[in-house]
Amino acid sequence: MSDTVPGPGAPAGQAPPAGAGASPRDSAAVILQGLGERREGARVEVQLPCTVFIGSHVHDGTLRDVSTGGAMVHGVRGLLAGDLVRLRLARLTDHVFVAEVRGVSLLGVHLAIRAGADQALWHEAIRGLLPQEPPEAMR
């Protein structure tokens, strides 16, 4: 069994020839490449504990990345695109964010924070995690 993933155009089940300049890629990189960049802001990788509430069920998870519009949570199963959940960050226990599941992949559950007051609080909560944008005059 090979640890390489066929690149574009390679037949399923066949890795590119070893001498063809192909490098092995891990499955996470392949999935991320396939997802493309759909977010307006930058994704920032994190490893932060969180709690996801699905109806009356409570799940502990890990935030894998955050952006101005949402986050990816690892460790929560049974969700489908369109489901509404509540998300609490371990570092911000006094607020629970309402989020919509945008998609589910092998990497985790992709959440979009609902617009309005939740989104403003989300921006405040993750401000220290995101890269600082230079002022317009400095660009």
Secondary structure, DSSP 8 states (H G I E B T S, - for coil): --S----TT--TT----GGGT-----HHHHHHHHH----SS--EEEEEEEEEEETTEEEEEEEEEEETTEEEEES--S--TT-EEEEEETTEEEEEEEEEEEEEETTEEEEEE-TTHHHHHHHHHHTTTS-----GGG-
